[in-house]
Amino acid sequence: MSDLNKSTTVSVVIAFHNGSRWIERALESVLTQTYSPTEVIVVDDGSEKSESDFLRMLSERFKFRVLQQANAGQSVARNNGVANANSELVCLLDQDDYFLPRHIEILLEHFDLKDPRFGFSYGDLWRSNESGEIIAHTCVNVDVQHPLMDIKILLRNNMNILPSATLIGRKAFLEVGGFDPELRGYEDDDL
C-alpha cells in the first residue's frame, strides 16, 4: 500500500433498523480490518426501543457513533451517515452483511486519490447464509468485463455494484446528492 493510502481517512457507515440479530457480526468485521477505519457511524433508522437500547449498549463496547433518526428508510439513513462522516472516503455496510478482513485495504489499493473525478472503487462479494457458511464466491455478472468503465455497459447490464462492496469518495457522494430517498430498490444503481 502506498504512503498516501496509509494516511487516507475512511469512515464506515451502517444503516440500522431493528437489526440486533446481525449488527454484532457486522461491527466485528469492521473493527478487525487490516486497514482500520477512522470512524464507524451507525444510523438508527427509527428502530424499536429495545433495538435502539441494544445498539447503544454495543456502541459502548465497540466504540462507534450512533445517529438517531425517525424511520425514513435505508437511503436516508445512509445519506445521514455520510453527511456526518469526517473522512474523505466512506465504506457502506448493510447491517446484515460483513466485511472480509482485507476489505478496506483492497478497495483502497484500487482507489485513485489523485484523480478528482474518481468517485468509487468496488469489489465482488461472497454470498453466505445466516450462519456465515459461504454459498457463492461471486455476485458480479461474470459475463461482463470488470471493472465497469462505460456508462452504456453499466446501464445495459445489471451493474452488480452493491453498496457493501464499495469505497466511495465522500465529496463525490455528496455532490451527486447521495441515494435518492424516493427509490426503494435500485437506489444503489441510481447512485
Secondary structure by P-SEA (a helix, b strand, c coil): cccccccbbbbbbbbbccccccaaaaaaaaaaccccccbbbbbbccccaaaaaaaaaaaaaabbbbbbbccccaaaaaaaaaaaccccbbbbbccccccccaaaaaaaaacccccccccbbbbbbbbbccccccccccccccccccccccaaaaaacccccccccccccaaaaaaaccccccccccccccc
